[in-house]
Amino acid sequence: MRHSILGRASRVLAVAALVGLAACKGLETPNYNGGDLGALQNSPDRASLAAAVQGLQIGHRGYQSGELGVVSALGVLGRESYVLDVADPRFVNELLQGPLNAGGFGAGLWAAPYSNIRLANIVLDGVASVGTDQMTDGEKAATVGFVKTIQALDFLVVVETRWDNCDGSLGCPIDVGTDVDQGPAPAATKDEVFAHIKQLLDDADQELQAAASAGAGFPFDLSSGFDGFDTPADFDMANRAIAARVDVYTDAWSDALTALSQSFVDSAATFDLGIYDVYGTGSGDATNGLYQPSDDPNIRANPFDSLAVQYQTSGDPDARYMRKIREITQRSFSGPGSHIGFDMYTSLDAPIPIIRNEELILLRAEANIGLGNLDLARQDINWVRTQSGNLPPIATAFANHDEALDALLYEKHYSLLFEGGHRWIDLRHYGLLTDPNYAPQGSAYPNESYMNTQYPIPLDEQNARQ
Amino acid sequence: MRYKLGTLVACLLTLVATAAHAQERTIRGTVIDSVSAQPVSAPNIVVKGTQIGVLGEEDGTFVLRGVPAGPVTLVVSRIGYRSREVRVPAGQNNVTVKLYTDYLQVEELVVTGKATAVSRQNLANAVSTVNGAQMNEVPQETVDKALVGKVPGALISSNSGAPGGGLQIQLRGVSSINSSAEPLIVLDGQILSNEAVPSDANAITSASGGQNASNQDNPVNRIADINPQDIESIEVLKGASAAALYGGKASNGVIIITTKHGEAGKPSLRMSGHLGTYDLSNKIGARRFTSAQEAEDAHTGLGDVYTANNGQYFDHEQELAGHNYLSWQGSASLSGGTQDTRYFGSLLAKKDKGIIQNTGFEKESGRVNLTQQFGDIFNLTLNTNLIRSWSNRGLTNNDNSQTSYYMVLAATPSFVPLTDAQGNYIPNVSQGNLSNPLQTAALLQNDENVWHLLGSTNAELDPVSNENHSLKFVFNGGADWFNQTNDVFSPPSIFFEPSDGLPGTEVLSKSDNLALTAQLNGVYKYTPTSGAFTATTSAGASYSTHDLRIDRTISQNLNGGLRKIDAGTQIAVFQNRTQVQDFGFYLQEEFLTMGERLLVTGAVRGDQSGANGDPAKVYYYPKAAASFRFPDLGSFIDEVKLRAAFGQTGNEPQAQQKFTTLGVTNNIQGIQGFTLPGNVGDAAIKPERQTEFEGGADITAFQGRATLSLTGYVQTISDLILQRRVAPSTGFTNEFFNGGKMRTWGGEASLGVTPIATGGFNWVSRTNFSFNRSRVTELPVPAFIPSNAGFGTSLGAFYIQEDHSATQIVGTAGKNPDGSQRLVTLGNSNPDFEMSFSNDFRFLDFRLHALADWRTGQSVVNLTQLLYDAAGNSPDYLPPDPNNLRPVTECFPDCSGLERLLGFAVDGYARGYTQSASFFKLREVSLSYELPASARRSLFGGVFRTVRFTASGRNLLTVTPYKGLDPEVSNFGNQQVGRNIDVAPYPPSRSFWFGVDLGF
């Protein structure tokens, strides 16, 4: 009896010891939950680089929609829209009334573009390191051209949201690198960021032309938002369109006209011709959070949109206003209230423009105003004004620059309403943010005349750089 | 854990019996209770200084043979009584021994190693023990709830008022910032998976954005499944000096739960039934509007609604949470056995109905524990427990979709009706999405179904056992498996459903968890013939693995409103799997000498874990402890013990912290892409290390009727696993790393007295006191807000800052002269101290028990109130003098809602919303009456052994200055740092119970 128990016990011991030994050898368990960044960085190939470039498209559209995305948040800042979200009074207290808190809102419009910028750098490194068995030189050029163009768009959001804060002690970094363990990149000023954006776009232009002349296509998939711009040659026209926007923002009027001439601007074409961030309802896809079909949605148009509108000869408001604005249930929250909402983005998969023909025509007008070619500007303004707004043309020549600019800003307001913060960016560009003719100055809520000029550098960025 | 010494001793006796000499005598006797004079069943009797002894009978009688002829001293003991030495002169062969009840558990055995235990009187650490009876004074849904206020140094707090689990146990305060917040729970030798898998109500509330689950879903920890009535005892190892043998998993302390295993003797059948109800115990209230104009001013467009309803005040909170449904609990247990075979079986069924429609908690549990002794040297124990539990916690906590009950109530003015004259739910005209929380509560299903199976075996082999040497091997192995299904269904008929364009949402999550533990321990005990010391050497190794898979499917736009994930047009799926494997070993020496006065212990534990950056690296955790007893110190003081201990433990990284995981689940129109994660893992991550020094004194006085235990400790936690915010311009937002140090220190005092112990009247009183402080002493990164620790400093948030408490709450306070935002400390989530008072009175056949819990100094960030204020709906919204609005810093804490709001929104002061949450709660009250034997017999004959009636209540009274629903709250669930954030929680309740207990 005793013996047999001991025998059994020793077997138990042996089993336990084996379990223990086995354990010592293989305690490592794999990461079941996703891909490995190290593999992408250390051993990139055609497929993983393609997935990363496709990820850049996902990343860029990721911060456009939703209440805190570019369209909605910058819309509030430019007094195009309100977000009356009872779950978060900060849409009123911070975005509308100010000041913006460095620790809270707005950090997403810094982190998200930088995430994409970092991923783009990883792709650029990868493209440089893979052999021609993975990508031909033409394909490499095509990829670099596309990636740098998207990266320029991401940097543009950084500089437009932080504006003069880029010139502060913290700045807006450019050289964010690819090494995870490397500290924050050195700060750069607003001008340096703009110069870098321009450089990226020009580099991309060269690469895309090289790819086109090599007859190469893009070695990755493009969403339908790039339909018509899905070859390096065609995409190059989108690249030039973005370059024109950056030139206008930096008062490089002649450069803007040159870039426009190489872009897809075309008065004869539909105003909607352009490139878009797209959404979908499939599993794993993202829907457009600006779609709020309720009669009492959180995202609302600013009543100022209805006060500032001009009228068609029929007596109806501007056709753009008619198309884009709808009546909704009046609601106020924490002060501001509104009875109008947007009739845009009317489905879960509605695309959001990145840049389109209507803007390009107006950019051409803007560049011409900058150069003093007021009549040329008036032609383009009238084209948009009559074709898009169904308003009577401006028959008399602009008396001066300011009158022309005033007319242009009206067209940009309604042509590009709620499409990416154009109003806020334009008013700030011309120092008109606090001009009551361009932005409402009521008393619906405290501090209504205050306008946020820019977002603070996020607290996390401040802290990390201390 | 108490050792079943009886069986052991009895076995040993048979061995030595053969060696008996000729000049022997036989002593017969009876052991009785000192107060009741009733027999004490199965007492242990040993002749002091020998191994001669016997296990007495059920009726307290014993026959002790082979006693030496001269005068002897008998040591008589029995669990639950203080052991007693009785001198028996040479000529006396008959004795009656009175035993005194050990009300204060002076003498229990406490587990100190994986397979060793020492008597509490020698214990070198402040280990707290709670026994089964103390756990079950008042019907409890869960084990953690039953522990509240019973362990000094254990801060146990509810995350919400929802029925069922969801409690956090913090032992000796905060011990990490970003790593696991859960103590290690060991149930019958097995690591219990105390996972809290969220329901993914987030797919509806969008509390954390996206559709995947969030810790804002108010999840339930799986310790909730354990039946409190199965528990024999719970030991709590609070710090590293006591818990070092548990190594890399023990930094948050260890809770050792031992279930009942039956005792030799006649079968004992116990049955009990309880009926009760839960009742809303606190409301926020809402602003009363006095005119249509006032209503219109505050809520544009709703003045007409005010007029149409004649300015009626609707108590929406009462309508939502004022339900008093019947709750019940029925249980039965059977135990007994022979000296070789013991068994314990139990059944439990309970249903707790919450105060909000459809919410509740149900549990059915069946347990069988078997212990079999094979011959003299082999003992096998099998424990099995199958549980089904169900809970529905409705839709509570934060949202971003105006769906969570209190999020909507906060924005719904009190004059807006939610039902029509017939009582039908009507769309809430004050809400853009028409969300009506009453209708949501009636129609939304948030079912959590869990099947939980626990099985373990304990095999003990004692190949050598004699006067000088004993050798023991203990193998313990088992599995903890649960399968959890969360099925959240929001039908298209819910008013808010169509507002996202996709009416109807079905969220189905399947979680599968398997944890395995196997360990082998060897114990060698040596006592020289002189008896000068006992040296116990133990060593062992253990392997454990834990694998949790969660699959979720979210389906929207349900065809025909069917509750089917494949009936929707928009379907999202998520999968998450974490697996960790650990291996550990230890060596321990316990040395007891100087007449059992001095105990010295030393041990070291080594641990490897797959969660570490280097899975092969062994991390060592040492411990050392000593205690010295000074017995017989004068007439009042029985004994004073001084103790000191040192130890280290670790807190292993969590499963994914070493990885930087590329997002692979996103696509754009079906085109897949990689995206960068926000978080960077640390490929070299290692465990946090806690070093603790603990010292204290235990004093026993008045023949064991008074005990005082005093403990002080200092802990240093180094290599903190921090999730620092990195400069977001790097493309990442967070990064895990080891760095920094934190120090915590505190004290615990526990006073137990039995002021009165007569036959008719007994009074046992226990008072616990504890406090804890923390300080971040080294922080290699700038101060930061940890994740899940608030909604930004403008609202009050946790802030990890060097030379500050780890649990401080900071907020904005206007601007510095240079224009930057000024941050000030507004409060702390950790109380200044906790004190609890437990009193038991027994008068004849009546028994009264009361437990009160007092915590003071802690603060809560009351964002529920911010939501009421922002909507102009808080009951104190209007300032006393509208023409003289006071700055929030001046009027706090008595500001009106408008002043709080303006302070936050205009002046940039977060002050108004971080509020004192000190409280005094009457946790438990129970009054029971046991039918006297005579009445029992005349009424029922001999059927019952006991008949007891109990009326009891829980959380009957709460006194607090806090203006929110409940000062115990955590929107983000269990958090080391980041509790005490109040966003639309499930409201609190009190409960009342009536019960009958029958013993057969």
Chai-1 contact restraints between the chains, C-beta under 6 A:
chainA,res_idxA,chainB,res_idxB,connection_type,confidence,min_distance_angstrom,max_distance_angstrom,comment,restraint_id
A,M1,B,G375,contact,1.0,0.0,6.0,A-B,restraint_1
A,I5,B,F378,contact,1.0,0.0,6.0,A-B,restraint_2
A,A9,B,L461,contact,1.0,0.0,6.0,A-B,restraint_3
A,V12,B,F475,contact,1.0,0.0,6.0,A-B,restraint_4
A,A16,B,L520,contact,1.0,0.0,6.0,A-B,restraint_5
A,V19,B,A518,contact,1.0,0.0,6.0,A-B,restraint_6
A,V19,B,Y543,contact,1.0,0.0,6.0,A-B,restraint_7
A,G20,B,A541,contact,1.0,0.0,6.0,A-B,restraint_8
A,G20,B,Y543,contact,1.0,0.0,6.0,A-B,restraint_9
A,A23,B,Y543,contact,1.0,0.0,6.0,A-B,restraint_10
A,A23,B,F583,contact,1.0,0.0,6.0,A-B,restraint_11
A,C24,B,F583,contact,1.0,0.0,6.0,A-B,restraint_12
A,L27,B,Q581,contact,1.0,0.0,6.0,A-B,restraint_13
A,L27,B,Q608,contact,1.0,0.0,6.0,A-B,restraint_14
A,L27,B,G610,contact,1.0,0.0,6.0,A-B,restraint_15
A,L27,B,P615,contact,1.0,0.0,6.0,A-B,restraint_16
A,E28,B,G610,contact,1.0,0.0,6.0,A-B,restraint_17
A,E28,B,P615,contact,1.0,0.0,6.0,A-B,restraint_18
A,T29,B,Q579,contact,1.0,0.0,6.0,A-B,restraint_19
A,T29,B,G610,contact,1.0,0.0,6.0,A-B,restraint_20
A,N31,B,F659,contact,1.0,0.0,6.0,A-B,restraint_21
A,N31,B,T661,contact,1.0,0.0,6.0,A-B,restraint_22
A,Y32,B,R577,contact,1.0,0.0,6.0,A-B,restraint_23
A,N33,B,N576,contact,1.0,0.0,6.0,A-B,restraint_24
A,N33,B,T661,contact,1.0,0.0,6.0,A-B,restraint_25
A,G34,B,T661,contact,1.0,0.0,6.0,A-B,restraint_26
A,G34,B,L662,contact,1.0,0.0,6.0,A-B,restraint_27
A,G34,B,V664,contact,1.0,0.0,6.0,A-B,restraint_28
A,G35,B,L662,contact,1.0,0.0,6.0,A-B,restraint_29
A,G35,B,V664,contact,1.0,0.0,6.0,A-B,restraint_30
A,G35,B,F674,contact,1.0,0.0,6.0,A-B,restraint_31
A,L37,B,T660,contact,1.0,0.0,6.0,A-B,restraint_32
A,L37,B,L662,contact,1.0,0.0,6.0,A-B,restraint_33
A,A51,B,G673,contact,1.0,0.0,6.0,A-B,restraint_34
A,A51,B,F674,contact,1.0,0.0,6.0,A-B,restraint_35
A,A52,B,F674,contact,1.0,0.0,6.0,A-B,restraint_36
A,Q54,B,I671,contact,1.0,0.0,6.0,A-B,restraint_37
A,Q54,B,G673,contact,1.0,0.0,6.0,A-B,restraint_38
A,G55,B,G673,contact,1.0,0.0,6.0,A-B,restraint_39
A,G55,B,F674,contact,1.0,0.0,6.0,A-B,restraint_40
A,G55,B,T675,contact,1.0,0.0,6.0,A-B,restraint_41
A,Q57,B,I668,contact,1.0,0.0,6.0,A-B,restraint_42
A,I58,B,N666,contact,1.0,0.0,6.0,A-B,restraint_43
A,I58,B,I668,contact,1.0,0.0,6.0,A-B,restraint_44
A,I58,B,G673,contact,1.0,0.0,6.0,A-B,restraint_45
A,I58,B,T675,contact,1.0,0.0,6.0,A-B,restraint_46
A,G59,B,T675,contact,1.0,0.0,6.0,A-B,restraint_47
A,V86,B,A411,contact,1.0,0.0,6.0,A-B,restraint_48
A,V86,B,A871,contact,1.0,0.0,6.0,A-B,restraint_49
A,A87,B,N400,contact,1.0,0.0,6.0,A-B,restraint_50
A,A87,B,M407,contact,1.0,0.0,6.0,A-B,restraint_51
A,P89,B,A870,contact,1.0,0.0,6.0,A-B,restraint_52
A,N93,B,A905,contact,1.0,0.0,6.0,A-B,restraint_53
A,N101,B,S794,contact,1.0,0.0,6.0,A-B,restraint_54
A,G103,B,G792,contact,1.0,0.0,6.0,A-B,restraint_55
A,G103,B,T793,contact,1.0,0.0,6.0,A-B,restraint_56
A,G104,B,G792,contact,1.0,0.0,6.0,A-B,restraint_57
A,G104,B,S794,contact,1.0,0.0,6.0,A-B,restraint_58
A,W110,B,P728,contact,1.0,0.0,6.0,A-B,restraint_59
A,A111,B,P728,contact,1.0,0.0,6.0,A-B,restraint_60
A,A111,B,T733,contact,1.0,0.0,6.0,A-B,restraint_61
A,Y114,B,P728,contact,1.0,0.0,6.0,A-B,restraint_62
A,Y114,B,S729,contact,1.0,0.0,6.0,A-B,restraint_63
A,Y114,B,G731,contact,1.0,0.0,6.0,A-B,restraint_64
A,S115,B,L676,contact,1.0,0.0,6.0,A-B,restraint_65
A,S115,B,G731,contact,1.0,0.0,6.0,A-B,restraint_66
A,R118,B,L676,contact,1.0,0.0,6.0,A-B,restraint_67
A,R118,B,G731,contact,1.0,0.0,6.0,A-B,restraint_68
A,L119,B,L676,contact,1.0,0.0,6.0,A-B,restraint_69
A,P173,B,S729,contact,1.0,0.0,6.0,A-B,restraint_70
A,V176,B,S729,contact,1.0,0.0,6.0,A-B,restraint_71
A,V176,B,T730,contact,1.0,0.0,6.0,A-B,restraint_72
A,V180,B,V680,contact,1.0,0.0,6.0,A-B,restraint_73
A,P184,B,A727,contact,1.0,0.0,6.0,A-B,restraint_74
A,P184,B,S729,contact,1.0,0.0,6.0,A-B,restraint_75
A,D221,B,I671,contact,1.0,0.0,6.0,A-B,restraint_76
A,S223,B,I668,contact,1.0,0.0,6.0,A-B,restraint_77
A,S223,B,Q669,contact,1.0,0.0,6.0,A-B,restraint_78
A,S223,B,I671,contact,1.0,0.0,6.0,A-B,restraint_79
A,S224,B,Q669,contact,1.0,0.0,6.0,A-B,restraint_80
A,V278,B,Q669,contact,1.0,0.0,6.0,A-B,restraint_81
A,G280,B,Q669,contact,1.0,0.0,6.0,A-B,restraint_82
A,T281,B,Q570,contact,1.0,0.0,6.0,A-B,restraint_83
A,S283,B,I571,contact,1.0,0.0,6.0,A-B,restraint_84
A,S283,B,A572,contact,1.0,0.0,6.0,A-B,restraint_85
A,S283,B,V573,contact,1.0,0.0,6.0,A-B,restraint_86
A,G284,B,T665,contact,1.0,0.0,6.0,A-B,restraint_87
A,G284,B,N666,contact,1.0,0.0,6.0,A-B,restraint_88
A,G284,B,N667,contact,1.0,0.0,6.0,A-B,restraint_89
A,D285,B,N667,contact,1.0,0.0,6.0,A-B,restraint_90
A,P293,B,G501,contact,1.0,0.0,6.0,A-B,restraint_91
A,S294,B,G432,contact,1.0,0.0,6.0,A-B,restraint_92
A,S294,B,N433,contact,1.0,0.0,6.0,A-B,restraint_93
A,S294,B,S499,contact,1.0,0.0,6.0,A-B,restraint_94
A,D296,B,G432,contact,1.0,0.0,6.0,A-B,restraint_95
A,Q330,B,T300,contact,1.0,0.0,6.0,A-B,restraint_96
A,Q330,B,G301,contact,1.0,0.0,6.0,A-B,restraint_97
A,S332,B,T300,contact,1.0,0.0,6.0,A-B,restraint_98
A,S334,B,A870,contact,1.0,0.0,6.0,A-B,restraint_99
A,G337,B,T300,contact,1.0,0.0,6.0,A-B,restraint_100
A,L348,B,G501,contact,1.0,0.0,6.0,A-B,restraint_101
A,P446,B,V906,contact,1.0,0.0,6.0,A-B,restraint_102
A,P458,B,P728,contact,1.0,0.0,6.0,A-B,restraint_103
A,D460,B,R725,contact,1.0,0.0,6.0,A-B,restraint_104
A,D460,B,P728,contact,1.0,0.0,6.0,A-B,restraint_105
A,E461,B,A727,contact,1.0,0.0,6.0,A-B,restraint_106
A,E461,B,P728,contact,1.0,0.0,6.0,A-B,restraint_107
A,E461,B,S729,contact,1.0,0.0,6.0,A-B,restraint_108
A,N463,B,P782,contact,1.0,0.0,6.0,A-B,restraint_109
A,A464,B,V726,contact,1.0,0.0,6.0,A-B,restraint_110
A,A464,B,A727,contact,1.0,0.0,6.0,A-B,restraint_111
A,Q466,B,P782,contact,1.0,0.0,6.0,A-B,restraint_112
